[in-house]
């Protein structure tokens, strides 16, 4: 009986090892960060909001703190995800000054219009330097609406 139990345990361990090795061979460590296309940010994650909406709120916070004449837009963006009690999206933003005035951006009432400004305002490097920010968007779909998405700035 003990021998059968040990053999079945050994079998399960071998299957797990083969699975992990297969994942590593395909280039992705199990539970590790996975590269994502930017279009994943259009995913609706809670309260009818997309990941872009949560990023927009964070970028607006930067705009208010900065007290700059020009708003900062996205010069470059990189998205990764990791399955960890839900899905953790790591979004690396390279924010740079634009030709759009900050007061126009902050006074815009439409979320869609503000998001469009973030996406489309022309970068103007003569207005200041770039800023790198890593934003974590942790999505746990089974929780109540107000707890589904946690947004924080990651240490970098």
Kinemage of the C-alpha trace (Angstrom):
@kinemage 1
@onewidth
@group {chain A} dominant
@subgroup {mainchain}
@vectorlist {calphas} color= white
{ca unk a 1} P 0.000 0.000 0.000
{ca unk a 2} L 2.774 2.432 0.931
{ca unk a 3} L 4.680 1.474 -2.223
{ca unk a 4} L 1.614 2.273 -4.373
{ca unk a 5} L 1.223 5.613 -2.614
{ca unk a 6} L 4.897 6.481 -3.155
{ca unk a 7} L 4.719 5.467 -6.816
{ca unk a 8} L 1.597 7.577 -7.429
{ca unk a 9} L 3.182 10.544 -5.610
{ca unk a 10} L 6.317 10.146 -7.742
{ca unk a 11} L 4.134 10.022 -10.872
{ca unk a 12} L 2.391 13.287 -9.930
{ca unk a 13} L 5.740 14.979 -9.252
{ca unk a 14} L 7.061 13.855 -12.630
{ca unk a 15} L 3.985 15.239 -14.413
{ca unk a 16} L 4.398 18.579 -12.617
{ca unk a 17} L 8.088 18.701 -13.506
{ca unk a 18} L 7.354 17.951 -17.164
{ca unk a 19} L 4.684 20.684 -17.215
{ca unk a 20} L 7.044 23.266 -15.726
{ca unk a 21} L 9.807 22.279 -18.128
{ca unk a 22} L 7.432 22.548 -21.095
{ca unk a 23} L 6.400 26.061 -20.028
{ca unk a 24} L 10.033 27.110 -19.629
{ca unk a 25} L 10.918 25.673 -23.022
{ca unk a 26} L 8.164 27.789 -24.588
{ca unk a 27} L 9.888 30.808 -23.080
{ca unk a 28} L 7.576 31.628 -20.226
{ca unk a 29} L 8.175 30.724 -16.635
{ca unk a 30} L 5.017 29.471 -14.926
{ca unk a 31} L 3.599 32.328 -12.843
{ca unk a 32} L 6.078 34.767 -14.385
{ca unk a 33} L 5.462 38.008 -16.236
{ca unk a 34} L 4.064 37.666 -19.752
{ca unk a 35} L 4.405 40.317 -22.459
{ca unk a 36} L 1.081 41.806 -23.583
{ca unk a 37} L -0.043 43.889 -26.525
{ca unk a 38} L -1.221 47.405 -25.730
{ca unk a 39} L -4.757 46.553 -26.899
{ca unk a 40} L -5.199 44.557 -23.657
{ca unk a 41} L -5.685 47.954 -21.978
{ca unk a 42} L -9.057 48.205 -23.753
{ca unk a 43} L -10.327 45.293 -21.621
{ca unk a 44} L -13.273 46.115 -19.360
{ca unk a 45} L -12.350 45.095 -15.822
{ca unk a 46} L -14.956 46.515 -13.471
{ca unk a 47} L -17.686 49.146 -13.177
{ca unk a 48} L -17.640 49.323 -16.977
{ca unk a 49} L -14.128 50.782 -16.802
{ca unk a 50} L -11.221 49.700 -18.955
{ca unk a 51} L -7.602 49.431 -17.860
{ca unk a 52} L -7.032 52.656 -19.848
{ca unk a 53} L -9.526 54.436 -17.572
{ca unk a 54} L -7.523 53.463 -14.495
{ca unk a 55} L -4.269 54.562 -16.166
{ca unk a 56} L -5.873 57.855 -17.149
{ca unk a 57} L -6.723 58.556 -13.503
{ca unk a 58} L -3.101 57.948 -12.510
{ca unk a 59} L -1.792 60.206 -15.304
{ca unk a 60} L -4.237 62.921 -14.175
{ca unk a 61} L -2.788 62.653 -10.649
{ca unk a 62} L 0.679 63.265 -12.090
{ca unk a 63} L -0.620 66.272 -14.037
{ca unk a 64} L -2.064 67.840 -10.883
{ca unk a 65} L 1.067 67.165 -8.799
{ca unk a 66} L 3.409 68.486 -11.471
{ca unk a 67} L 1.713 71.889 -11.768
{ca unk a 68} L 3.284 72.237 -15.218
{ca unk a 69} L 2.113 74.462 -18.045
{ca unk a 70} L 2.099 71.460 -20.403
{ca unk a 71} L 0.406 68.129 -19.845
{ca unk a 72} L 2.429 64.961 -20.058
{ca unk a 73} L 1.495 62.334 -22.619
{ca unk a 74} L 2.572 58.791 -23.306
{ca unk a 75} L 5.839 58.684 -25.222
{ca unk a 76} L 6.205 54.912 -24.812
{ca unk a 77} L 4.225 52.164 -23.099
{ca unk a 78} L 5.040 48.567 -22.205
{ca unk a 79} L 2.520 46.095 -20.741
{ca unk a 80} L 3.105 42.800 -18.933
{ca unk a 81} L 0.733 40.549 -17.004
{ca unk a 82} L 1.109 37.958 -14.293
{ca unk a 83} L -1.462 35.576 -12.857
{ca unk a 84} L -1.402 36.071 -9.099
{ca unk a 85} L -4.713 35.885 -7.192
{ca unk a 86} L -6.272 37.466 -10.262
{ca unk a 87} L -4.258 39.242 -12.934
{ca unk a 88} L -1.556 41.792 -12.187
{ca unk a 89} L -0.880 44.143 -15.095
{ca unk a 90} L 2.449 45.981 -14.959
{ca unk a 91} L 2.329 49.027 -17.204
{ca unk a 92} L 5.561 50.926 -17.771
{ca unk a 93} L 4.895 54.450 -18.985
{ca unk a 94} L 7.418 56.863 -20.405
{ca unk a 95} L 5.640 60.173 -19.898
{ca unk a 96} L 6.911 63.253 -21.705
{ca unk a 97} L 5.709 66.860 -22.035
{ca unk a 98} L 3.364 67.608 -24.929
{ca unk a 99} L 2.171 70.654 -26.840
{ca unk a 100} L -1.201 70.440 -25.024
{ca unk a 101} L -1.753 72.837 -22.153
{ca unk a 102} L -2.326 71.245 -18.757
{ca unk a 103} L -5.204 73.582 -17.806
{ca unk a 104} L -7.177 72.530 -20.909
{ca unk a 105} L -6.607 68.875 -20.048
{ca unk a 106} L -7.619 69.273 -16.396
{ca unk a 107} L -10.707 71.354 -17.269
{ca unk a 108} L -11.979 68.829 -19.839
{ca unk a 109} L -15.104 67.190 -18.400
{ca unk a 110} L -15.337 64.228 -20.742
{ca unk a 111} L -13.268 61.198 -19.726
{ca unk a 112} L -13.114 60.132 -23.366
{ca unk a 113} L -11.769 63.539 -24.418
{ca unk a 114} L -9.085 63.469 -21.685
{ca unk a 115} L -8.080 59.939 -22.649
{ca unk a 116} L -7.887 60.976 -26.297
{ca unk a 117} L -5.607 63.886 -25.323
{ca unk a 118} L -3.336 61.511 -23.381
{ca unk a 119} L -3.119 59.231 -26.395
{ca unk a 120} L -2.743 61.871 -29.119
{ca unk a 121} L -1.083 65.080 -27.884
{ca unk a 122} L 2.247 65.550 -29.650
{ca unk a 123} L 5.342 65.027 -27.531
{ca unk a 124} L 7.517 68.147 -27.313
{ca unk a 125} L 10.840 67.388 -25.641
{ca unk a 126} L 11.736 71.078 -25.398
{ca unk a 127} L 9.064 71.491 -22.671
{ca unk a 128} L 10.862 69.264 -20.152
{ca unk a 129} L 12.234 65.827 -19.433
{ca unk a 130} L 10.717 62.358 -19.592
{ca unk a 131} L 9.416 60.570 -16.516
{ca unk a 132} L 9.271 56.802 -16.144
{ca unk a 133} L 6.418 55.338 -14.096
{ca unk a 134} L 5.503 51.711 -13.471
{ca unk a 135} L 1.820 51.318 -12.648
{ca unk a 136} L 0.399 48.105 -11.204
{ca unk a 137} L -3.228 47.335 -12.020
{ca unk a 138} L -4.301 44.320 -9.976
{ca unk a 139} L -7.601 42.900 -11.251
{ca unk a 140} L -9.567 40.439 -9.100
{ca unk a 141} L -12.852 39.900 -10.915
{ca unk a 142} L -14.612 37.950 -8.152
{ca unk a 143} L -14.514 40.800 -5.618
{ca unk a 144} L -17.152 43.523 -5.150
{ca unk a 145} L -17.014 46.355 -7.719
{ca unk a 146} L -15.176 48.823 -5.460
{ca unk a 147} L -12.441 46.251 -4.712
{ca unk a 148} L -11.994 44.640 -8.157
{ca unk a 149} L -9.094 46.813 -9.306
{ca unk a 150} L -6.245 48.093 -7.163
{ca unk a 151} L -4.020 50.724 -8.772
{ca unk a 152} L -0.609 51.524 -7.349
{ca unk a 153} L 2.736 52.838 -8.465
{ca unk a 154} L 5.284 50.049 -8.407
{ca unk a 155} L 8.770 50.534 -7.084
{ca unk a 156} L 11.320 50.791 -9.877
